Amino acid sequence: MTRPVKARIDTRALRQNYRLACGITPGSRNIAVVKANAYGHGAAIIARALDDLVPAFAVAGVDEALELRDAGIRKPVLLLEGPITPDEVGIAQEQDFWLMVCCREQVEMVCRADIRSPVTVWLKIDSGMHRLGVTENEFHTSLAALSESANTLPGMTLCTHLADAHNVSGQETAAQVGFFQRLVSGLDNPLSIANSAGILHWPATHGAWNRPGLMLYGASPFPQPQENAERLEPVMTLQSAVIGVRKIDAGESVGYGSRWIAQRPSTIATVGVGYGDGYPRSAVDGTPVLLNGSRARLAGSVSMDMITVDVTDLDEVNIGDPVELWGKSLLLGEVAQYAGTISHELVTRVSVRVPRVRYSG
Ligand SMILES: *Cc1c(COP(=O)(O)O)cnc(C)c1O
């Protein structure tokens, strides 16, 4: 018997979320970000399902981009961290990978590369996140060096990344956009600023190109309800099944470390999913799960292959009953809060042993 855990991937919802991004940003082209195995959803499944809609894909590095080529994807692929070694400039030229150039060293790498035809380059500017991107002082020399190089195609996109766009009441996003706009004013290059949160909430960040990631998968980047985000449809449903049921007395404990102790005679269902599948070990007692469509609560610490759930208040629970860990009826963002993390991390950590099963809902 195979374990009952699987991640069901709704490609119709995925396409709907992509179209939502396009509808919110009618003046932009939206690059689908499929790094980290498409946020854990399966890069090949996601890229194939979006291939006819998108102008390009984005991933972290060359290995992920080559994986897309192996999956039959021919669209351009933007490498968000730029070339890591000089030979990657040549690979980019051969494979039609676009290079996000993020520092002076990468500017030199591109300019010095011995390639037969020019590559598409984006120049990334650090507007306040202080992670990647050239500084204000380096910007004009970097732009000049790349523009004059025979190795780059004209019309370079100028780009930056937002650090706080999920915080809709903060001042940081406006400050970043203001800084970026001042730096690029007078230039007629295409611009790219927005991630999912920018697309959903900050019209001033919508550029020639946007870079939606999380929203494609139907999760909200915001900790609070947000109007556009309400229209997203979850793409992944992580599901499993009950593999054991037992009754325990008040005062008896459940699981490693005896963390959960029954306050009353209780019924405990054991479910076939654990941190070895990517269900977060940091999930606290009381984290919701859906069992037979009804809410029940995690009772005891998460094991590698199993969790234990207090089903005392549910009607009848049997081995084989379906369990949803997150998905259409139990939002990822809620589970993430109980696990002290963010939606991005939960889905990205769904492990290789969990089969991704695509369907069109
Ligand atoms: C991951 C990433 C994105 C997508 O971000 P989301 O918040 O998931 O939409 C966009 N741009 C860059 C540079 C990234 O690294």
The ligand as an SDF file (V2000), in Angstrom:
LIG
                    3D

 15 15  0  0  0  0  0  0  0  0999 V2000
   10.6810   35.1850   -5.6980 C   0  0  0  0  0  0  0  0  0  0  0  0
   10.7520   36.4830   -6.4160 C   0  0  0  0  0  0  0  0  0  0  0  0
    9.5950   37.0680   -6.9380 C   0  0  0  0  0  0  0  0  0  0  0  0
    8.2010   36.5120   -6.6770 C   0  0  0  0  0  0  0  0  0  0  0  0
    7.8120   36.9350   -5.3830 O   0  0  0  0  0  0  0  0  0  0  0  0
    6.3550   36.5980   -4.7900 P   0  0  0  0  0  0  0  0  0  0  0  0
    6.3170   37.3920   -3.5300 O   0  0  0  0  0  0  0  0  0  0  0  0
    6.3070   35.1400   -4.5520 O   0  0  0  0  0  0  0  0  0  0  0  0
    5.3810   37.0550   -5.8010 O   0  0  0  0  0  0  0  0  0  0  0  0
    9.7400   38.2100   -7.6970 C   0  0  0  0  0  0  0  0  0  0  0  0
   10.9520   38.7680   -7.9010 N   0  0  0  0  0  0  0  0  0  0  0  0
   12.0920   38.2510   -7.3850 C   0  0  0  0  0  0  0  0  0  0  0  0
   13.3850   38.9090   -7.6460 C   0  0  0  0  0  0  0  0  0  0  0  0
   12.0220   37.1010   -6.6120 C   0  0  0  0  0  0  0  0  0  0  0  0
   13.1400   36.5900   -6.0940 O   0  0  0  0  0  0  0  0  0  0  0  0
  1  2  1  0
  2  3  1  0
  2 14  2  0
  3  4  1  0
  3 10  2  0
  4  5  1  0
  5  6  1  0
  6  7  2  0
  6  8  1  0
  6  9  1  0
 10 11  1  0
 11 12  2  0
 12 13  1  0
 12 14  1  0
 14 15  1  0
M  END
$$$$
